[in-house]
Amino acid sequence: MNISQVLSSAMQYLFAAVARIFSPSDDAYPMVGVQPFDGDPYEGSQWME
């Protein structure tokens, strides 16, 4: 391999990494948000005394 091929492959590797970092996320998580608490604390709890 000559030096130009090595530099070319190194630049492609770096540009692919930068493109992945700054591209929109490809996560497939559901959009659920924060779930509210709608209950009462346990009365036998000694933590809140």
GIZIDA-V194234 format. One record per backbone hydrogen bond with DSSP energy under -0.5 kcal/mol. CO is the residue of the C=O (numbers start at 1). NH is the residue of the N-H. E is the energy in kcal/mol with one decimal. If there is no record, write none. Layout:
co-><CO/CO>
nh-><NH/NH>
e-><E/E>
//
This chain:
co-><2/3/4/5/6/7/8/9/10/11/12/13/14/15/16/17/18/19/30/34/36/42/46>
nh-><6/7/8/9/10/11/12/13/14/15/16/17/18/19/20/21/22/23/32/36/38/45/49>
e-><-1.7/-2.5/-2.2/-2.4/-2.2/-2.5/-2.2/-2.0/-2.3/-2.8/-2.1/-1.7/-2.4/-2.5/-1.9/-2.1/-2.2/-0.5/-1.4/-0.5/-0.6/-1.2/-0.8>
//
